[in-house]
Amino acid sequence: MMGCVNIKRTVLSSRKKRLLLSFLCVLPLCLFNGWPRRFQALKAINPFTFRNGSSSRNITILLWHWPFRRALSLRGDVCWDLYRIPHCRLVDQRSLFPSADVVVFHNRELVLGQQKLPLNLSRPQGQRWAWMSLEAPVHNDNLWQYANIFNMTITYRRDADITIPYGELLPKETEGHLVEEVPLNKSFLVCWVVSNYRTHHRRSKVYKELNATVPVKVYGRWTNNPLSSQALLPTISRCYFYLAVENSVTKDYVTEKLWRNAFQGGAVPVVLGPPLDNYKAVAPPNSFIHVDEFASVKELGKYLQELARDKEHYNEYFTWKHQWKVKLYTDWRERLCKICLQYNNLPQEKVYSNLEAWANAKST
C-alpha cells in the first residue's frame, strides 16, 4: 500500500516539474513577442489607470474656436483650479488635435462662416466631435450639412449629451437655510427689460395685451431706457412681477431672464417660453407663473393685481429660497469642463445622423 502511495507522489512530482519547465520555456517568448492579443485588446479598450474607482487619465478637451471670439485664460489646471473637476485638460491649441479626446465646435461661428470644420484632417480613432450652442433653434441655420459628423451635443437642452443650462437651483447647505427677505420696496406691479423687440414674437403680443390691462414698466434699449449691469437687479427688486418671457418658444429654452433677472432680482417671474412642464422640471413648485395657465392675458393681469394685494399669498412664491439658491452659468470654461464629468458615461459609437432634426425637436 505504501509503495502505491510513493509511486503516485513520484508521478505527481514529475508532472509538476514538466509544467514548470513548460512555463519557463514559454515565458521568454511572451516577453519577447509581447503579451497575447487578448490582453492587448483589453488594454486598448480600457486605457485608463483606475484609482479609487475613477479614471486618473486626463481627458483632453480641445475648443476649436472661442464662442463670439472672446478668449479666456487656460493657464494651469483650469478645470480643477476653478471648478474642482479633476483629470480634465482644457486647451485651444489646434496643434493638439491628434491627441484630443473631444473637439468642440461652437455653432455660431460656423453659421457666420467665421470658422469651418477641419474635415481635411485625419480624425484620430475614438475622437469625438461635439456641437455646442446656447441659441434657440431659429438661429441654428442649416444643420442638415452636418449629418453623420458630430458624436456629441452640448446645449441647454435636458436631453443633450452635455447639458449646459443658463442657470439652475442648487440645494443650500444646512447652515445656509436662512430665510431671505422678500424685497418690500415695491414700486411697480410688472416690469420688463427688453432690447430685442420684434412685433411678431409671441412675447410682444403678450406684452401688448397685458399692458392694456395692467401697467407694465419697460426698460432696455427698445425704449431708450437701458439699465446698467449694476442697476439691473436693484431695479427689478422694486417690481412685484417680472416678465421672464423668451424671444423663442422652444423646448427647454429657459435663459437668464428667469434665473438672474427674476429669481435673483427678487420678483415673481411671469414666464413664457417652453411648455409648463419644462419649467416644472427645472424650477420649484409655486415659484413662477406661466402665461399658458390662464385662459387669456386679461385674466393673467387680474390675477397679478389680486396677488400683489394679498401679501401672504404673494410671499409664498419665495418660500423656495429657504432651501434653494440660484447658480448661474456664464463662463464657457465651466461649461466645457462639465464634459469630463460625463465623458466615461457617454456611448462610444454615437453619431448624429440628422443633427438638424434633433436640434429642432419640438417640446413634448
Backbone torsions as a table, in degrees:
resi	resn	phi	psi	omega
1	MET	NA	-47.1	178.1
2	MET	-61.6	-34.7	179.1
3	GLY	-63.1	-39.1	177.1
4	CYS	-63.0	-42.3	179.4
5	VAL	-61.0	-44.7	-179.3
6	ASN	-63.9	-37.8	177.9
7	ILE	-62.5	-44.0	179.6
8	LYS	-61.7	-42.5	179.8
9	ARG	-63.1	-38.7	179.7
10	THR	-64.8	-41.0	178.7
11	VAL	-63.6	-46.4	179.8
12	LEU	-61.8	-42.4	180.0
13	SER	-63.2	-38.7	179.1
14	SER	-65.3	-39.7	178.5
15	ARG	-64.7	-41.7	179.1
16	LYS	-61.2	-40.5	-179.2
17	LYS	-65.2	-40.4	-179.9
18	ARG	-65.8	-40.7	178.3
19	LEU	-63.2	-43.1	179.5
20	LEU	-63.4	-42.1	-179.9
21	LEU	-64.2	-40.6	179.3
22	SER	-63.0	-43.0	-179.8
23	PHE	-62.2	-43.2	-179.2
24	LEU	-66.5	-28.0	178.1
25	CYS	-75.8	-37.9	-176.9
26	VAL	-77.7	-33.0	-175.3
27	LEU	-56.0	-48.0	179.2
28	PRO	-60.7	-35.2	178.5
29	LEU	-64.3	-39.4	178.6
30	CYS	-63.9	-45.0	-178.8
31	LEU	-66.5	-33.4	-177.8
32	PHE	-76.4	-43.6	-174.7
33	ASN	-94.2	-6.5	-176.8
34	GLY	96.6	164.1	-179.5
35	TRP	-68.9	158.3	178.2
36	PRO	-54.3	157.2	-175.1
37	ARG	-59.5	-30.7	-178.8
38	ARG	-59.6	-44.1	-179.7
39	PHE	-72.1	-34.9	176.2
40	GLN	-63.0	-40.1	179.5
41	ALA	-64.5	-42.5	178.8
42	LEU	-62.4	-39.2	179.5
43	LYS	-66.0	-37.8	179.9
44	ALA	-68.3	-37.9	-178.8
45	ILE	-72.2	-35.6	-175.5
46	ASN	-124.7	77.2	-174.5
47	PRO	-81.8	-2.8	-175.4
48	PHE	-79.7	148.7	171.1
49	THR	-96.1	117.7	-175.2
50	PHE	-92.8	137.8	179.2
51	ARG	-141.7	118.1	-176.6
52	ASN	58.8	35.3	173.6
53	GLY	81.2	7.2	179.9
54	SER	-133.8	159.2	-177.3
55	SER	-71.6	137.9	177.4
56	SER	-110.3	5.1	176.5
57	ARG	-84.7	136.2	177.5
58	ASN	-67.3	132.8	171.6
59	ILE	-92.5	123.6	-177.5
60	THR	-95.3	120.0	178.7
61	ILE	-108.0	116.2	178.9
62	LEU	-102.1	117.6	175.0
63	LEU	-89.4	113.6	-173.0
64	TRP	-69.2	-37.4	174.1
65	HIS	-150.8	143.4	-177.4
66	TRP	-73.5	135.8	177.0
67	PRO	-57.0	128.9	178.2
68	PHE	58.8	20.5	176.0
69	ARG	60.7	29.3	178.9
70	ARG	-109.2	93.8	-176.1
71	ALA	-77.8	144.9	177.0
72	LEU	-120.1	161.2	-177.8
73	SER	-69.6	136.5	175.6
74	LEU	-118.7	25.0	179.9
75	ARG	-68.6	143.0	177.9
76	GLY	72.7	-164.9	178.3
77	ASP	-89.6	80.4	-170.4
78	VAL	-56.5	-48.5	-174.6
79	CYS	-63.7	-36.6	178.7
80	TRP	-79.7	-45.4	-176.1
81	ASP	-62.8	-38.9	-175.7
82	LEU	-95.4	-34.1	-170.1
83	TYR	-129.4	5.2	177.8
84	ARG	56.3	38.9	174.0
85	ILE	-104.6	113.0	-173.7
86	PRO	-83.7	163.7	172.0
87	HIS	55.6	39.5	-176.4
88	CYS	-132.7	114.6	-177.3
89	ARG	-107.1	114.5	-177.8
90	LEU	-105.1	121.2	-175.6
91	VAL	-135.3	161.6	174.4
92	ASP	-131.9	10.9	177.1
93	GLN	-83.4	118.5	-176.7
94	ARG	-67.8	-18.5	177.3
95	SER	-64.9	-17.1	179.8
96	LEU	-88.9	7.5	-179.3
97	PHE	-51.3	-45.4	-177.0
98	PRO	-62.5	-24.5	-177.1
99	SER	-104.8	2.5	-177.4
100	ALA	-77.4	136.4	174.8
101	ASP	-79.8	-37.5	179.9
102	VAL	-134.7	134.1	173.1
103	VAL	-114.9	124.5	-173.5
104	VAL	-106.9	132.3	179.1
105	PHE	-121.1	122.8	178.8
106	HIS	-84.1	127.4	-170.5
107	ASN	-64.9	-32.5	-173.6
108	ARG	-58.5	-43.8	-179.1
109	GLU	-69.8	-29.9	175.7
110	LEU	-69.0	-40.6	179.4
111	VAL	-62.6	-42.9	-177.1
112	LEU	-79.2	-7.0	-178.7
113	GLY	77.1	12.1	179.6
114	GLN	-76.5	-21.6	178.8
115	GLN	-139.5	155.9	176.9
116	LYS	-130.4	154.2	176.9
117	LEU	-70.0	139.8	-179.4
118	PRO	-80.3	61.1	-176.5
119	LEU	-69.2	-14.0	179.0
120	ASN	-80.0	-13.7	-178.3
121	LEU	-87.6	148.2	176.4
122	SER	-76.4	118.0	-174.6
123	ARG	-82.3	119.4	-179.0
124	PRO	-59.5	145.5	178.7
125	GLN	-62.4	132.0	178.8
126	GLY	89.3	-10.8	179.1
127	GLN	-72.0	136.6	-179.1
128	ARG	-108.7	136.7	175.5
129	TRP	-103.3	132.4	-175.3
130	ALA	-116.2	132.7	174.7
131	TRP	-96.5	126.4	-174.4
132	MET	-125.6	133.3	177.6
133	SER	-160.1	140.3	172.2
134	LEU	-111.8	8.1	-179.6
135	GLU	-84.1	155.3	171.8
136	ALA	-70.4	156.3	-175.9
137	PRO	-53.0	-30.8	-177.8
138	VAL	-60.7	-21.4	-178.7
139	HIS	-102.3	5.7	-175.4
140	ASN	-81.4	-16.2	178.9
141	ASP	66.5	-154.4	-171.7
142	ASN	-86.9	91.4	-178.9
143	LEU	-83.3	-5.8	179.5
144	TRP	-60.9	-27.2	-177.7
145	GLN	-70.6	-10.3	-178.1
146	TYR	-104.1	25.1	179.0
147	ALA	-63.5	135.0	176.0
148	ASN	61.1	30.5	178.2
149	ILE	-113.0	-44.5	-173.4
150	PHE	-94.4	144.3	178.9
151	ASN	-106.6	-8.9	-170.5
152	MET	-150.8	143.3	174.7
153	THR	-116.1	139.2	179.0
154	ILE	-129.9	102.6	-177.6
155	THR	-149.5	-177.3	175.9
156	TYR	-73.8	-12.8	-177.0
157	ARG	-64.7	138.9	179.9
158	ARG	-71.7	-19.1	178.7
159	ASP	-99.2	12.4	174.6
160	ALA	-73.1	161.5	176.7
161	ASP	-64.1	-42.2	174.1
162	ILE	-124.1	113.4	-179.3
163	THR	-89.5	122.4	177.9
164	ILE	-122.3	83.4	-177.5
165	PRO	-70.7	162.9	174.0
166	TYR	-68.7	-28.4	179.0
167	GLY	-167.8	170.7	176.1
168	GLU	-160.6	169.8	177.7
169	LEU	-104.0	131.2	178.0
170	LEU	-114.8	144.5	179.0
171	PRO	-66.3	141.2	176.5
172	LYS	-74.6	152.8	172.8
173	GLU	-65.6	158.5	-176.8
174	THR	-54.7	-43.1	-177.8
175	GLU	-75.4	-6.7	-177.6
176	GLY	-97.3	7.8	-179.3
177	HIS	-76.6	58.2	178.2
178	LEU	-98.1	141.6	-179.2
179	VAL	-74.4	120.8	177.4
180	GLU	-82.5	136.0	-179.0
181	GLU	-68.8	135.2	172.1
182	VAL	-77.3	125.3	-179.5
183	PRO	-54.3	130.9	-176.1
184	LEU	-101.9	-12.8	-175.4
185	ASN	-84.8	58.4	-177.2
186	LYS	-83.5	127.2	-179.1
187	SER	-114.9	-23.9	-176.3
188	PHE	-130.1	150.6	179.6
189	LEU	-75.0	-53.8	-176.7
190	VAL	-130.8	135.8	177.1
191	CYS	-125.5	156.9	177.4
192	TRP	-150.3	133.8	174.5
193	VAL	-112.1	119.4	-176.0
194	VAL	-145.3	136.2	174.7
195	SER	-116.6	-40.1	-178.2
196	ASN	-95.3	82.8	-178.2
197	TYR	-97.1	123.4	176.5
198	ARG	-130.0	127.6	-174.0
199	THR	-62.8	-26.3	-177.4
200	HIS	-82.2	-11.4	177.4
201	HIS	-66.8	143.5	178.9
202	ARG	-64.0	-34.8	-179.4
203	ARG	-62.8	-32.3	178.9
204	SER	-67.2	-38.6	178.2
205	LYS	-68.2	-39.4	177.2
206	VAL	-63.0	-42.6	179.2
207	TYR	-59.5	-46.5	-178.5
208	LYS	-61.3	-44.1	-179.4
209	GLU	-67.9	-39.5	-179.3
210	LEU	-69.0	-41.1	-178.9
211	ASN	-66.2	-21.1	176.0
212	ALA	-77.4	-16.2	-178.8
213	THR	-103.7	-46.1	179.7
214	VAL	-134.0	153.2	-179.4
215	PRO	-70.9	135.9	177.6
216	VAL	-119.6	120.1	178.5
217	LYS	-85.5	120.9	-173.8
218	VAL	-112.0	132.6	175.3
219	TYR	-121.2	166.5	176.1
220	GLY	117.6	174.5	-175.8
221	ARG	-64.8	-27.2	-178.8
222	TRP	-60.0	-36.4	-179.3
223	THR	-104.4	15.0	-177.1
224	ASN	53.7	35.4	179.0
225	ASN	-132.4	61.2	-174.8
226	PRO	-71.0	156.6	176.9
227	LEU	-116.3	135.9	174.4
228	SER	-71.9	162.8	179.8
229	SER	-61.6	-31.1	179.4
230	GLN	-73.5	-29.8	-176.5
231	ALA	-91.9	-11.0	-173.0
232	LEU	-59.1	-61.4	-175.1
233	LEU	-67.7	-41.8	176.1
234	PRO	-58.7	-35.1	178.7
235	THR	-69.2	-45.1	-179.9
236	ILE	-65.0	-31.4	-179.5
237	SER	-62.3	-19.2	179.9
238	ARG	-88.1	6.9	-179.6
239	CYS	-111.5	141.8	175.9
240	TYR	-68.7	-42.6	-175.9
241	PHE	-131.9	149.2	178.2
242	TYR	-126.0	133.7	178.7
243	LEU	-79.3	93.3	176.6
244	ALA	-90.1	66.1	-173.3
245	VAL	-105.6	128.7	-175.4
246	GLU	-84.2	153.6	178.5
247	ASN	-79.8	-10.1	175.8
248	SER	-132.6	132.8	178.6
249	VAL	-97.4	93.7	-173.5
250	THR	-149.8	164.8	-172.7
251	LYS	-54.6	122.8	172.4
252	ASP	63.5	7.6	-177.2
253	TYR	-81.4	89.4	180.0
254	VAL	-124.8	111.4	-170.2
255	THR	-102.3	-166.5	-179.1
256	GLU	-63.4	-12.5	178.1
257	LYS	-59.4	-35.3	175.6
258	LEU	-84.7	-55.5	-169.4
259	TRP	-66.3	-47.3	-177.1
260	ARG	-92.3	-59.5	-171.3
261	ASN	-60.4	-49.9	-175.9
262	ALA	-85.6	-58.6	-174.8
263	PHE	-63.1	-48.5	180.0
264	GLN	-78.0	-24.2	180.0
265	GLY	-77.8	-15.7	176.7
266	GLY	84.7	26.7	175.0
267	ALA	-120.2	151.3	178.0
268	VAL	-74.8	123.5	-178.5
269	PRO	-76.5	133.8	168.1
270	VAL	-103.1	110.6	-167.4
271	VAL	-104.4	150.6	173.5
272	LEU	-151.4	126.0	-178.1
273	GLY	173.7	-115.4	174.5
274	PRO	-69.8	171.4	-179.5
275	PRO	-61.7	166.3	-177.9
276	LEU	-55.3	-40.8	-178.2
277	ASP	-62.4	-33.2	177.2
278	ASN	-62.8	-42.1	178.3
279	TYR	-68.5	-38.9	179.3
280	LYS	-63.2	-26.5	-178.4
281	ALA	-75.5	-20.4	-175.4
282	VAL	-119.9	-15.9	-177.3
283	ALA	-122.0	149.7	-178.5
284	PRO	-66.4	156.0	175.7
285	PRO	-60.3	147.0	175.6
286	ASN	58.9	38.3	176.3
287	SER	-118.9	-5.6	-178.4
288	PHE	-151.9	167.5	177.0
289	ILE	-126.2	120.9	-177.9
290	HIS	-94.6	134.6	-179.4
291	VAL	-56.4	-37.0	-175.4
292	ASP	-72.6	-3.9	177.1
293	GLU	-77.6	-5.7	-175.3
294	PHE	-119.4	147.8	-178.8
295	ALA	-66.4	-27.7	179.2
296	SER	-152.8	161.0	177.5
297	VAL	-67.1	-30.0	177.6
298	LYS	-62.9	-42.1	177.3
299	GLU	-65.7	-36.2	175.7
300	LEU	-59.8	-45.3	179.9
301	GLY	-60.3	-42.2	178.7
302	LYS	-64.0	-38.4	179.4
303	TYR	-64.9	-40.5	179.6
304	LEU	-63.4	-39.0	178.3
305	GLN	-64.2	-45.4	179.9
306	GLU	-64.9	-41.3	-177.9
307	LEU	-66.0	-38.5	179.6
308	ALA	-64.8	-30.4	179.2
309	ARG	-79.0	-24.7	-179.5
310	ASP	-96.3	88.1	-172.7
311	LYS	-60.1	-38.9	-178.9
312	GLU	-64.3	-46.3	178.4
313	HIS	-64.9	-41.9	179.6
314	TYR	-59.9	-44.0	-178.3
315	ASN	-64.4	-22.3	178.6
316	GLU	-64.3	-21.2	178.6
317	TYR	-74.0	-2.8	179.5
318	PHE	-115.8	4.9	-178.3
319	THR	-65.3	-21.9	178.4
320	TRP	-61.2	-24.8	-178.4
321	LYS	-69.7	-11.8	176.4
322	HIS	-67.3	-31.7	-173.8
323	GLN	-118.9	-14.2	-173.4
324	TRP	-125.3	152.8	174.3
325	LYS	-133.5	153.4	-176.7
326	VAL	-86.5	132.9	173.9
327	LYS	-115.6	118.4	177.5
328	LEU	-96.1	144.5	174.6
329	TYR	-112.9	113.0	-177.9
330	THR	-128.6	-14.5	-175.9
331	ASP	-99.4	120.6	-179.3
332	TRP	-62.4	-27.6	179.2
333	ARG	-64.6	-41.3	178.5
334	GLU	-63.9	-40.8	178.8
335	ARG	-61.9	-42.1	-178.5
336	LEU	-70.8	-36.6	179.4
337	CYS	-64.2	-25.2	179.4
338	LYS	-64.0	-20.2	178.4
339	ILE	-58.5	-40.3	-176.0
340	CYS	-65.6	-28.4	179.5
341	LEU	-67.9	-26.6	-176.2
342	GLN	-109.1	-8.5	-169.0
343	TYR	-52.2	-51.4	-174.9
344	ASN	-72.9	-10.4	180.0
345	ASN	-98.7	-4.6	-177.3
346	LEU	-87.2	148.7	178.2
347	PRO	-61.3	138.6	-175.9
348	GLN	-78.7	-27.2	-172.8
349	GLU	-109.1	18.5	-175.1
350	LYS	-73.8	136.2	175.9
351	VAL	-139.8	136.1	178.2
352	TYR	-88.1	100.7	-178.4
353	SER	-73.2	-23.5	178.9
354	ASN	-141.6	78.6	-177.9
355	LEU	-63.0	-36.1	-178.9
356	GLU	-61.4	-43.2	179.5
357	ALA	-64.3	-40.7	179.9
358	TRP	-66.0	-48.1	-174.9
359	ALA	-66.6	-27.3	-177.8
360	ASN	-100.7	16.9	-179.1
361	ALA	-59.9	138.9	179.7
362	LYS	-80.8	155.8	175.4
363	SER	-65.6	147.1	178.5
364	THR	-117.7	NA	NA
